[in-house]
Amino acid sequence: MRDSSPSTAASSAEYPPLTPWRCLTGTVVAAVPAGLLFLLTRAIGTNFATHPIHSQNPLVVNLSSVVRTILLGGMSLATFVFALASVGCLLLAIQVALRGRPTPS
């Protein structure tokens, strides 16, 4: 049987060196969708707040509120994930800049 452990597969791959510039590029790549998703989430929330549900049917009111909640929750979750990735990349850039390049061993 072959030995195909993940550590040997990962160590044999050639990755470009980790630099602060690459980390900052990742920060921008994650921050742009986070900002756009934030604007979209805010617009959807404002639209839902200004356009209440006009119905006397309790089923329609309940289903509409569930759909609105799921939509806003999903958009907020996506915004948070991209924002957190952006902050993580920024912190990694600061760490790499302060510690310098790690030497391969």
C-alpha positions in Angstrom: 0.0 0.0 0.0 1.2 3.5 -0.8 1.9 6.1 1.9 -0.1 9.0 0.8 -0.3 11.0 4.1 -1.5 14.6 3.8 1.8 15.9 5.3 3.9 14.4 2.6 1.6 15.6 -0.2 1.5 19.1 1.3 5.3 19.3 1.8 6.0 18.2 -1.8 3.9 21.0 -3.3 5.7 24.2 -4.2 3.9 27.2 -2.8 5.0 30.8 -3.5 6.6 32.5 -0.4 4.3 34.2 2.0 4.7 38.0 1.8 2.8 40.9 3.3 1.9 42.0 -0.2 0.1 38.6 -0.9 -1.7 38.9 2.5 -2.8 42.4 1.7 -4.1 41.3 -1.7 -6.1 38.6 0.1 -7.4 41.3 2.4 -8.7 43.3 -0.5 -10.1 40.3 -2.3 -12.1 39.4 0.8 -13.0 43.0 1.8 -14.6 44.0 -1.5 -17.3 41.3 -1.4 -17.8 42.0 2.3 -18.5 45.7 1.6 -20.8 44.9 -1.3 -22.7 42.3 0.8 -23.0 44.8 3.6 -24.5 47.4 1.3 -26.9 44.8 -0.2 -27.9 43.6 3.3 -28.5 47.1 4.4 -30.6 47.8 1.3 -32.7 44.7 1.8 -33.2 45.4 5.5 -34.3 49.0 4.7 -36.7 47.7 2.0 -38.2 45.2 4.3 -38.6 47.8 7.1 -40.3 50.3 4.7 -42.6 47.8 3.1 -44.5 45.9 5.7 -46.6 42.8 4.9 -50.2 43.7 4.0 -52.2 40.7 4.6 -54.9 39.5 7.0 -54.0 35.8 6.5 -51.8 34.6 9.4 -50.1 32.0 7.3 -49.0 34.6 4.8 -47.7 36.9 7.5 -45.8 34.0 9.2 -44.3 32.7 6.0 -43.3 36.2 4.9 -41.6 36.9 8.1 -39.7 33.5 8.0 -38.5 34.2 4.4 -37.4 37.7 5.4 -35.6 36.4 8.4 -33.8 33.7 6.5 -32.8 36.1 3.7 -31.4 38.8 6.1 -29.7 36.1 8.2 -28.0 34.5 5.2 -26.9 37.8 3.9 -25.6 38.9 7.3 -23.7 35.6 7.7 -22.1 35.9 4.2 -21.1 39.5 5.1 -19.5 38.4 8.4 -17.6 35.5 6.8 -16.0 37.7 4.2 -15.3 40.5 6.7 -13.7 38.0 9.1 -11.5 36.6 6.3 -10.5 40.1 5.4 -9.5 40.9 9.0 -7.6 37.6 9.3 -5.6 38.3 6.2 -4.8 41.8 7.5 -3.6 40.4 10.8 -1.5 37.8 8.9 0.1 40.6 6.8 1.0 42.4 10.0 2.5 39.3 11.6 4.5 38.4 8.4 5.8 42.0 8.2 6.9 42.1 11.8 8.5 38.6 11.9 10.0 38.6 8.5 10.1 35.7 6.1 10.2 32.3 7.7 13.2 30.3 6.7 12.4 26.8 5.3 13.7 24.0 7.4 
